[in-house]
Amino acid sequence: MSLVKETDYGTPASKSEKEVTLTIDGVSVTVPEGTSIMRAAMEVGTEIPKLCATDSLKAFGSCRLCVVEIDGRYGTPASCTTPVLPGMSVHTQTPRLKAIRRGVMELYISDHPLDCLTCAANGDCELQTMAGAVGLRDVRYGYDGANHVFARSRKDGAANFEWMPKDESNPYFTYDPSKCIVCNRCVRACEETQGTFALTIDGRGFDSRVSPGMAEAFMESECVSCGACVQACPTATLTEKSVIAIGQPEHSEVTTCAYCGVGCTFKAEMRGEEIVRMVPWKDGKANHGHSCIKGRFAYGYALHKERVTTPMIRDKATDPWRVVSWEEAIAFAADRFKAIQEKYGKRSVGVITSSRCSNEETYLVQKLTRAGFGNNNTDTCARVCHSPTGYGLNQAFGTSAGTQDFDSVDDSDVILVIGANPTDAHPVFGSRMKKRLRDGAKLIVVDPRRIDLVRSPHIVANHHLALKPGTNVAIVTSLAHVIVKEGLVNEAFVRERCDWDEFQDWAAFVSDDRNSPEEVEKLSGVPAEDIRAAARLYATGGRAAIYYGLGVTEHSQGSTTVMAIANLAMATGNLGRRGVGVNPLRGQNNVQGSCDMGSFPHELPGYRHISNEAARKTFEEAWGVTLDNEPGLRIPNMFDAAIAGEFMGLYCQGEDILQSDPDTKHVSRALEAMECVIVQDLFLNETANYAHVFLPGASFLEKDGTFTNAERRIQRIRKVMSPKNGYGDWEITQMLAKAFGLDWSYSHPSEIMDEIARLTPTFKNVSYEKLDEVGSVQWPCNDAAPEGMPIMHIEGFTRGKGKFVITEYVPTDEKTGPRFPLLLTTGRILSQYNVGAQTRRTDNSRWHEEDVLEIHPSDAELRGVRDGDWVRIASRAGEITLHAKVTDRMAPGVVYTTFHHPLSQANVVTTDNSDWATNCPEYKVTAVQISPSNGPTEWQEQYREMAENARRIATTAAE
């Protein structure tokens, strides 16, 4: 095993199609026009010394180490900033260049600590490497003059005011100013790659040093801890604390992040089975070498002391847990389920799969349900986030997935973000989007909250439609009204690609006066002129792309809004090309994959309905069973049936339904009513409070498999350490299946993917061998698209003609009034992830220790609420208390909170309202009242006590 090495070409690749031929050190080189001399040299294996240059950043030309000589040109230009020209003859090694480079390096070393043997970067320091490359053997200037190295003068012990102490404030990395060579790479990475602009160079000349903000500590600055600065630093100035503690890694594997739907790929760098750090992989097609705080640093949960690594069982949920062997736990679970089915019928048990699990794992769980339990009671957490995406896009286009790859945003002229907060929930893609906006793309934001994209460094949204929660359909249909009425429809596209009769019906519908901006303003609160201006920009601004998230889907009309968005894209012809499209930003790492794998109760893998006899027969022959042709229960139906005494057994893999699903009290009653709840997870999560069997799961670092991200990209996850529990999650499911009499004999997840490929047309050419060869593919990957399909619907839609759907606005049943005058909406924050089971067990909690309620100053003043006060949030479903954060990010009449901390019990107040087509909960619209409080509610206190009691583990002596 060895470290995965990546070549640094010094400057970014040129995108020019025109080529230029030149000579470097007598060797002929042909490269794209616009390529730097430095990169051209590296293309033929000649590494020109450099310090300020790296191929992830634009050329800067400050270190003067990369100078070259060019025949016929005076001076010694920097090779990083000098583009190639036809016929150019370049020399990279001459006596003159050697002398210059040594002189430059002497100046660097004269103001740098000579502690290489004890430095954390020893063996991975570019300054050290370059000193060797230029043949530096002596420093003429000595080390006793002005310097930043010593706190006190070595001559007389006087205080050295040039010296600055280390900044240890960030929990993940340290900043040592004494080792800074002012190459600007960290500053440029923060600007160009991340787009936060948190770093600057303070001072001039010899006094220059990197500064977070206005000489603030990193933790107090605007730094978002993405790690781009640490990645860019060529010395030990910015260093991961894990490297300081453990030492340099000695081998690595490329794997995929287990957090959000962006699907960043990382090099897990190791010493033995100890993880040293996660480094974003340059060749990762989703992230291109960038990362966020979660993927880069928040992997420590895999080794957290609260992690459970042994199976446990108990007869009643009120009993203490008993640690048992795997054999006993599996037998106990199987016997309980068999007894339930014997008593209540074969449809009395079911499963819930997770988007945190791999494709192979979710495939096996739904297969266990259908082939082992004999029913279709399989659902997934996508039910409560993006099920309207699957329904809506399938109706319009015939495919339940986004249309573009992430790189497509680089070609967008107009970006419409609706119901999504990319910089917090999908930060790596958010940075990519911000880069395109800084380069000139126009931005429309449709969101009740002023998200960061509305106004951030060098970015201001052209239009922010701050709509009233619940009026998405009205707003999108009103945008269509303007486009149709003002003749902005791309008629050629519609006639060629869509059903013309359906379009005419739709056009007549949206043209109705009730959908005009003036009428919609009364419903949404968005000024009519803003709606008109946004519609004109989207329709006429060039290549226009729509990105949406849970602020679209988690509504009673979530599916309707998705179809309205699809209508908008079809009407303007913004499909089938780069820079356009309809792009759902999936919340969890494998939401797309869990849906692809047949986790829904009405669909087999590949989105084929269970009633489809031909599809069902394919699986029956492969699995050797007869399948039930009736769709099973959705998650909300499972809860209702449990309370009714009809659904009594649940196998829940990797999902915490008690914290994540709405109307917590209803969920708890359902779980309490069940006779056997099996939880498979890393920790005793909130759902495990009601469980009878706990099967310890494996983290993404401990398993092989694949994830499918929001752009349909299938990527490998690779095992870098042995499972702490002894088994991969797929192996645990296989043990359960054998206990139910199924003759499964998979020996590796690759065999499961081979079966998926045989049975799922869109995955036909997918295999581990292919993924290892090409890195990743985007489905469909079959004979028609052997290398996958980055952009969908190029020549036609999967369903044939694109379908325009009438999107009538139906107000939500959740109404404000005298009792509940405010609307609560929920969302995520950058440092935490979903229910927080992973991130809360890392230092990420330093940024977000609790869920708080954001409230507008006028609403707060009206209720006597000050910043930091306890406030009671009461709805028709229940009440909780949180601390208040008074902020004008909120519109008057709207309040906001996150749901990352279980003791907040945020979903106690959300209702059981749901999307008409998919039962996706309406998290985003809850009528509430806010009032001052003096602490947690009685429910929150009772829940805390219950949760503590439910986590008791019996000792051997007690047994």
N, C-alpha and C positions, 0 to 999 in steps of 0.2 A: 504494500500500500504506500502511496505517496501523495503529496499535495497536488491538487488540481491547479496547474499553472496556467495563467492567462497572459497572453502577449499584450504589452502596452505599446501601441504604435505612436504614442506621443501626441497626436492630434486626431480629431475626428475624421472619418472617411468622407471624401467628396462624393456628392450624389450626381455629378456631371456624367453624361454619357459619352462626352468627347474625351479622347485619350491623348496623352502627351508622352513623347519618348525623350529621355535625357540620359546622361551618363553620370554615375556616381562611383568615384574611385575606379574608373575604367570599366565599370560594368553597365551595360545598357539596361534601362528600366523603363517600362511603360505603365503609366498610372492615369487615373481620371484627371482631367483638367481641374485645377483648384486644390489638388493635393499638396501638402507641405513637403519640403525637401526632407524633413525628419521622417515623415511617414513613408515617403518613397524609399528612403534608405532602409527602413525597417522591413519593408516588403521584401527586400532581397537579403535580409539578415544582418544588415549593418546598423548597430545600435549607437546612435550619436548620444553622448552624455547629456543628461537633462536633469533638472530639478523642478522647475515650475510647470513643466509640460506633462500632460497625461491625456489619453485619447477620449476621456469622458467629458473634457472641458475644451472650450475654445482656446486657441493659441493665445499666449499672453506675452511671452518674450521678455521676462524680467530677470531671469537668473543669469543669462549671458554665458551659460555653460555649453550651449548647443551650437555655438558659432561654427561656420564653415567658410571655405573659400570657393569662389566661383570664377572660373576663367573669364577674363574680360570685365570684371566688376571690381571696383575698389572696395576696401574694407572687409569686414568679416560679419556678414549678416547672420541673424539668428535663424537656424534652420526650421524652427517651429512656426515662425510667422512669414517665411518666404515661400511663396508658391512656386511650383515647378513651371518651367517654360520649355518649349520645344528646342532641342539641341543644346540645352544647358549642360555644362560640364562642372561637376561639383567634386570638391576634395574635402573629406571629413577628417583626415589625419595628416597634418603637416607640422614641422617644427614650430611655426608661428602659432598654430592652433593649440598645440600642446602647452606652450608657454602661457597663453592666455587662460586656458582652462585651469592650469595649476594655480595661476595667480588668483583667479576667481575663487577657487576652492580654498586657498589659503585664507582668504577673507572670511569665508563662511566658518571655517574651522577655528579661526582665532576668537570667535565669539560663540563657541559651542562647547558644552561640557564634554570632557574626554573620559566619559564613564561607560564606554562601549561594553565592557565585559559585564557590567551589572545593569545595563540598560534593558528595559523590556523589549525594545525593538532590535536587540542584537540578533543578527541573522535575517532581519526583515526590515532593514533601514536603507532607504535609497541614498541618503547622504553618505553613509558608510560605503555603500557599493560604488558610488560615483567617485569618492576619494580614491578608491582602488583603481577605478577605470581610468582616471587621469594621471595615475602614478604619483600621487602626492606622498612625499616622504618627510617633509619638514614644513614648519610654519615660521616664516621669518619674523612675524610681528609679535611673537610671544603670546602670553596669556595674562599679563599683568596690567595691561592698559585698560581703557574703558571697556566694560563688558556687561552682559546681562546674566552672567553665569554664577557669580558668587554674591552672597548676601552682604558680605563685608569684604573690604579691600584686603588682599593677601599681604599687602605691604605694611599697613598701619592699623588694620582692624576697623577702620572707619566705615560707617554705614554706606552701602552702595545704593543710591537712589534709582539706578537703572534696573536693579533687580526686582523681580515680581514673584510673589509666592505662587505655588501651585493652586489651581482651582479644582478642588475635589468635590464640589457641590453636586455635580451630576452623579447619580448612582451607578451609571454604566461606563463612564469614561472620565479620564482626568486630563487637565490642560496644564502643561508645564511651559510657561513663557520663556524660560531660560533656554529651551531647546528649539525655539521658533526661529526659522530662517527667513521668515516673511516672504515666502514664495507665493502667497495669495491663493494657493490651491483650495484651502478650506473656505475662504471667503467666496471664491468663485463657485465652488460646489454648492454652497448655501444659496447663491443667487441663481445659477444656471440649472442645476439639477433639482434642488428642492424648491426654490422659489420663495423662500421665507425671508431672505435678506436680514438675517439675525446677526451676522458677523460683519465686522468692518476692520480696517487697519487704522489704529489710533496712533497719532504722532507722525513725525516726518523724519526722514533720514535714519540716523542711527537709533533714534528713539522709537521707531516704528515697531508695533506689536499688534497681534490679532486681539480684537476686543469684541466680546458679545455685547451688543447694544452699546450703551454709554458707560463702558467700563463696569458692567454688571457681572455678577457671577452667572455661570451658564444656567443654573436653575431659576434665576430671577429674570433672565432675558427672554426674548421671543423665540429662542431655540426650541425646536420640536423634537430634538433627539432622534432624528432620522438616521444619523450615523454617516451622512455623506461627507462631513468634514473629517471624521476619523478615517474614513476610507481614502480620502484624498491626501491626507497628511503624509509626506515622505519621510518624516522623522518620528521620534517618540513624543512630539509636542502634544498630540492628541492620541491617546492610547486607551484601548479597552481595559477596564480594571480586571477583567477576567484573564487577559494576557499577562498583566503584571503579577497576578496571583498564581497562575498555572505555568506560564512559560509559552514559548512558541509552539504552535501545532506541528505535528509531524505527518499527518495524513488527512485527507478530506474526501467527502462524497457530495455530489450535487443532489439536492433534494428540493422539495416544494413546500412553501410556507403553509401552515395549517390555520391561518387566521382568515382574512377576508377573501372575497371573490376575485381579487386581482390576480392571485396565483403567482406571487414572486418566487423565483428560484434562487436558492442560496447554496453556497459551499459550506457544509457543516464541517468546520475544521476541528480536528480532534488530537488528543494525546491518548493513545490506547482507546478506551471506551469513555474517556472524559471529554466532554465538549468544551472547547476553548472559546470559540466564537462562531457566529453565523455571519458570513460575508456574502453580500449579494453578488450573484454570478453575472458577469458582463454579457454572456450569451443568452441569458434568460429573455425569451421573446416577450414576456409580459412586463418585465421591469427593467431590462437593459442595464443591470448593475446598480439600480437604486433600491431603496428600502424605506421602511418606516420604523418607528420606535418599537412596534409590536414584533414584527418579523425579525428585526435586527438584534433586539436585545431581550425581548420578553419570552425567552424559551425556558427559563428556570423552573416553571411550573412542573416540567417533566420530572424534576428531581426534588420537588417540594416535600417537606416532612408530612404534610397531610395526605399525601397520595396513598391510596390503598392498593396493596399488591397481593393480598390473599383473598380468596373467596369467603363469603360470609352468608349465613342463612339465619332465619328466625321464623317461628310459627306465626306470630302476630307482629304487626308493625309497632306495637307498644313494648315488645320485648327487647332486651339487649341483643345485639348481634353476637353470633357464635362463629368463630373462625373455623373453617372446615377445609378438607381437601377439595381439589377440583372435581374428583370423581363424585364425592358426596353432594357437592353443590349442583352439579349437572343432573344427577339422579333426582335430587329433591325438586328442582325446577321442572323436569320432565314429568315426574309423577304428579305434581300439583296441576300442571296444565292438562294432563290426560284425565285426571279426576274431574276437573272443571268441564271439559268437553263431554265426558260421560254423563255428567249431571245436567248441564245446561245446553248441550248441542255443540256441533263443530264450529259454529260461528260465534262462540262465546269468548274466544281469545283472539289476540292479534298483536301486531308489532308497530312500533314507531321507530323509523330509522333517522339517522342524523346526517346533516350536511357537513359535519366535522369528520365523518368517516370516509373511507376511500370508496371508489366505484366498486371494487371487488367486494368489500364488506357489505355495502348496501344491497348489492345484487344478491348476495347469499342470504341476507335477512329476508328479503321479499320472496326469494325462492323457498326458504324454510316455511314461510307462511302459506304459500300456495301448494307446495308439494308435501309439506309435513303436517301443517294444521288443517289443510283441506279447505281453506277459505281465502278470500281476498282482502282480509282486514289488515292491510298494510298501508301506512301513511308516513309522511316525512315532515320534518320541520319546515320544508318549503311551503307546506299548507298555510303556515302563519306568516309567510313573507312574500314569496313570489309566485304562488299558484295562479293569481290573475295574469301574470306574464305568460305562463304556459297556455292558459285558455285564450287570452286576447290575441296573442301573436299567431297562435295556431288558426284561429278564425280568419284573421286577415291575410296571413302569408302561407299558412300550411305548415309552419315550423315553430316549435315552442322554444325559441332561442333568439338571442341578439343577432344582428345582421353583419356586424363589422368585427375586425380585430382592433385592439387598442391603438396600434400605430396609425390607424385611419384618422385619428384626431389631428395628426400633424398636417392634414390637408383640408381641414374644416375652415370655412370662412365665417360661419355663424354656428354658435353652440347654444342650444337650448337645454338648460338644466332644470328639470321639474321634479320636485319631491325627492331630491337627493342632496347630500352634503359630501361631495367627493373628498374634500381636504381632510375630513374627519373619519369617514367610514371607508374610503378607498384611497388612502393618501398618496400612494405611489402613482396611481393614475391621475389623482388630483394634481400632482406636481407636473405631470405630462400635459394636462389640460391647461394649467397656468402658463406653462412655457409657450404653448400655442397662442394663448390670449395676449401674452406680452409681445409676441411676434405679429400681432395685428388682427387676430380673429375677433369678431364681435360676440357679445355674451348677453343672453336673456336668462334670467333666473326667475322661476315661478316657485315661490316658497313663502309661507307665512312668517318665517323667521329670517332675519338678516344674517345669512350664513357668511362664512369668510370670503367666499368667492365674490360676493356683492361688492365688497371693497377690501382689497388687500394690496400690498406693495406692488405698484406699477400695473394694477388691474382695477378697473371700475366697470361694473356691469352697465351695459347700454340701457337695459330695462330690468327693473326688479318689480315683478307683479306680486305684491304681498297680499295674496288672496286669503279670504276667510277659510279656515279648514273645512273640508267637505264640499268645496265648490270646484274641484278640479275639472269635472266633466263640463261644467258651464264655461269655464275659462278656455279650455282647449277647443270646444265647439265654437266659441265666439271667435277665436283666432281663425278657425276655418270659415266662419261667416264672412270675415273681412277678405280673406283670400278669394272666396268664390264671388262675392259681390263686386270686388274691385278688379276682377278679371285676371287674377294672379295665378290661376291654375295652370299647371303644365299639361295642356290638353293632349299633346302628342304622346306623352308618357302614359297618361290615363287610358287613351284609346288603344294603345298598343299592349299595355300590360295588365289592365284591369277590366272588370265587367262594366261596360259602358252604361247599361241600363241601371245597375245598382248605383253607379256613380251619380247618375242624373237624379235618382230618388234621394240620394244623400245630399246632393247639392241643393235640391229644393228644400230639404229639411233644414240644413244649416243656414239657408238664406232667410228663413222665417224671422220676422222681427223680434220674436222672443229670444233669439240667440244673438241679437245685436250687442255690441259692446255697451251700449247705453242701458239695455235691460239687464245685462249680466253684471254691470257695475252695482246694481241694487242688491244683487245676491252675494257678490264676491268682495265688494269693497274696493275693487281695483278700478281706478279711473278709466273711462272709456277710451280716452286718447292714448293711454299707455297700452291698452290692448291692441288698438289699431296700429300703433307704431311698431309694436313687437311683431305683429302678424306680417306687416310689410317687410320688416327686416328679415324674418325667417324665409319669406317667399322670394325675396329679390336680392338677398345679400350674397348669393353664391352658393357654394356647397354647404348645406345646413345639416347638422347632426343633432339628434335628440338623445339625451342621457337622462334616465329616470331611476328612481329608487323606491324605497318603501313608502315614501310620501305620496306615491301614486297608487301602489297596490294595496296598502293596508287601510282600505276604505270600503264602505258598503257598495260603492260603485267602482271598485278597483279594476275589475275586468273591463268595465265600460270605458274608463279612462285610457287603459292600454289600447283598446280598439280605436278610441278617438285620436290617440297619438299616431297609430298606424295610418288612420285616414289622412291625417295631416301630412305625413311623409309621402304617401302615395299621391295625394293631390298636387304636391309640388315637385314630384319626380325625384325626391331625395332618397333614393334607394338604388342598390346595385352598383355603386361606385365608391371610390375612396373619399373620405371626408364627409360622408352623409350617414344615413341609416337611423335605425331605432335600436337603442342600446340599453338594456336593463343592467344596472349595476347590482350584481348579486351580493347579498350581505355576507354569507359565510363561504368558506373556501370551496365547498363542493355542492352548493345548491344546484347548480346546473347538472352536475353528475348524478346526484341522488334522484333527480327527476328523470334523467336519461335511463337510469337503471330499473325503472318500473316500480318505484316506491309508492306510487299513487294507487288507490284501491280499484280504480277503473282501467288502469293501463298496464300492459306488459312492457318489458324493456323496449325502448325505441318508440314509445308513445303509440302503441297499438292497442286498441280497445279490447278489453277482456271478452267482449261479446263477438269479436271477429273470429269466426270459426277457423279460418286458415291460419291465422297467427297463433291461436290457442293450440291447434294441432301440432304446429312446429315445436312448441315447448313441451307438449305432452309426449311427443316422440323422443325428444332429447332427454327429458327428465324421467320418463317411464311412469307417469302418473296420469290420472284424469283430473283436469282442472275445473273448478267451479266457474260457471260462465256468468255469475251474478257479481256486479261490483260490490266491494266490501264497504266497511265503515270508514268515514273520514274521522279525523281526530275529534272534532266537536260531537259527532255522532257516537263515538266510543264513550265519551264522558256521559252523555245523556243516557246511553244504554246501560252504563255501569250503575248510575243512580237508580235506573229502573229495574236493576237486578238481572240484566240480560247479557252483559259483557263483563266477564269476571276475571280475566287473565290478560296481562300486558307484558310484553317483552320490549323494553325501551333501551335502545342502544345509542349511547352518546348524546342524548338529548335531555334537557332539563325542563320538562313541560310545566312543572309547578311554578317555576320562576318566569318562564318565557311566554306562556300562554295567557290569554286575557281572563278576567274574572276569576282571580286566584281562589276565592272561596268555593266557586263551583268546581274547579279542578280538584281542590283538596277533598271535596265531598265525593267526587268520582273515584279518586284513588283510594280513599278510605273504604269505599264500598267493595272494592275488588278483593278477591280471595288470594290472588297471587300476582305480585308486581315484581318483575325481574329488571333490575337496573344494571347496565353494563357501562362503566365509566371509569375515569381516573380517580375521582374523588366521591365522597359521600355527598352528592349534590342534594338540592332541595327535594327533588322527586324521590330520592332514596329515603326520605323521612317516612314514606309510606310503603317502602319496599319490603319484600320477604326474602329476596335473593339478591345478593350483590356480587356481580362478576367483574373483577378488576380489569380495566382495559389497558391498552398499550398506547403510548404517545406516538406522534408522527415520526419521532426520531428512532422508534423501535420497530418499525414495520416497513414492508415493501408494499407497493400498490400504485394507484394513480388517482389524481384529482382532476376534475374538469372545471376550469375557471369560467368567469362571466363571458368570455369571448369564445367559448366552446373549445378552449385549448386543453388537450389531454396531456398531462405531464407526470413524470415519475416521481414517486416518493421512495427514498432508499433507506434501508435500515442502517443506522450508524452505531447502534449500541444494542445490546441484548435486552429483550423485554423484561422489565422489572417484575412483571407478574408471571413470567414464564412462557406466555403465549401471545401471538398476534390476535387481533380481534376476529379475523376471519377463521382462525383455528378454534376459537371459543364457539363461534356459531356452528362450525362443523361438528364440534363435540355435542352440541345441543341437537343438531340434526340426526346424528347417529343414535342419540337417545330416543328419538322419535321414529327410529327404524329406517332412516334414509341411508343408503349405501354411498355416502360421499367419501372420496379418497383423494382430494386435492393435496398436493405436496408443496405447492408454491402459488402465490397469487397470480403469477403469469399464466397458470393453467386456467384460472377463473377468467382472466381477460380473454384467453383463447376461446373459451365457451361463449363469452359475451359477443365476441367478434363473429362467431359462427351463427349466432341467433339474432343478431341486431344488424340490419342492413347498413345503417349509418356508421357502424364501427367495423365493417367487414375487413378492412386492411390494417386495423390497429393491432399491434403486438408489442411486447416489451423489446423485442429485437429492433423493431422500427423506431420506437421511442429512444432507445439507446443510440441508434444511428443518427437520427435527425434532431433529437432534443425534445420535440413536441409536435403534435399535429392538431388541427382544428377539424372536428367533425362537421359535415360528413367526410369520412375517409374511406372511400370504397373504389370500385373500378372506375366510376365516373370522375372521381377526384382522388387519385392515388396518394397525393401528398397533402390532402386536406383542403379546406376551403376557407381562406381568411375572410373573404367578402361573399356574402350570400345574395341570391336573387339577382345575379348579374344580367341574365338574359330572360329570366322568367321566374315566377314564384313557384314554390314547391307544390302548392295546391292548384297550380295552373294560372288562372286569372286572379289578380288581387281582389279581395272582397272589401267593399265599403259597407260599413255597418252603421245603422242609425243609432246615435248615442244620445238618447233622451236624458236630460238631467232630472234625477229624482232626488230630492232633498233627503238627507239622512234622517232616520228616526230620532237621532240624538239631538234634541233641541235645547237651546239655552232659554232661560226664563228667569223670573224673580228669584227662584230658589237656587238655580245653578246658572249664573250669568256669564261665566267665562268658559272658554274652550281650551281643554288640555290636549297637547300633542306631544308625542314622545320621539326620542331618537337616540343617537349614539354620540360618543365623544372620542377624540383621537387616541387617548392613552388606554382606554378600556375596550373590551371586545364582548359584544353580545351579553350573556348573563354574567360575565366576569369570572367564570370558573377558572380560566387560565390566567388572565391578566391580574386579577386580584391577588394571585399568589406569586407576584413578581413585584419589583420596585416600581412598576408603572403606577401603583396606587399612590405614590408620592405626588402624582399630578392630579389625581381624582380620587380622594379618599372616601367620598360619599356622593350619592345622588342628591342634587339640589333642584329647587324649583326656580326657573327663570321667570321673572314677572316684570312687566313694564312699569316704569316709575309712577305713572298716573294711577294704574290699578293698585300698586302698592300703597301709595299715599291715601287713596280712597279707603283702604282697609286698615290703615295704621300699621303697615308692615315696613320694617326697615331691613336693610341688607344684613344677612346673617341671622335674622330672627327665625325661630321655629314657626312654621305655618301649617295649618290643617288644610288638607285637600280633600274635599268631600264630593262624592258623585252619587248617582242613583245606585251604584253597585257596592260602594263601601267608602272608607275614609282612611287616610294615612297622614303622617306629618313628615315634613322635610324642612331643611333650612332653606331660606329664601336667598336668591341672588337677584338683586334689582338691576335690570339692564334694559337699555333701549334697543337691544337686538330683537326684542319681542315687539309685535304690534300690540296696541291696546286691545284688550279683550281676549288675548291669547296667552296662555302660559305653557311652559315646556319643562320636561324632565327627561332624564335618562333612566335606564333600568338595569344598571350593571351590578348593583349591590342587593343581595337577597333580603337583608333586613329592612331595606326601604319599602319593599312590598308594593312597588309601583303599580303592578297589575291588579292589585285589589280594587283600584278605582276604575280600571278600564272595563267596558261592558261586553256583553256577548253579541253585540251587533256584528254582522259579518258581510262579506261580499256576496252578492246575490247568486253568483255563478260557482264560486269555489269555496265559500265559507272562510276565506281569509279574514281574520279579525280586523275590526275597525279600531286599531290602536290610535289612529291619528285624530280622532274626533271624540272627545269625552266632555260632556258638560259638567262643570265643577264650580264650587264656591271655595274661595280662599279666605281664611280667617287666622288671626294670631293664635298661637298655641304655646304651651310650655313644655312640650316633650312628646315622645312617641305615643301613639294611640294604644288603647287597650289591646287591640288585635295584634299590633306589632310586638308588644311585650309578650303576649301569649304565644305568638308564633316563635319568638326567639327562645322561649323556654321549651316549647314543643320540639324545636329543631335540635336543641342541645340534648334533650332526653332521647330523641330518636337516634342519636349518633353514639349512644353508649355501646361499648363492646365488652362482653363478658370476659373476665379473666379465667385462667385455668383453675385457680383455687376456688373461685365462686362456683364453677361447674361441678 
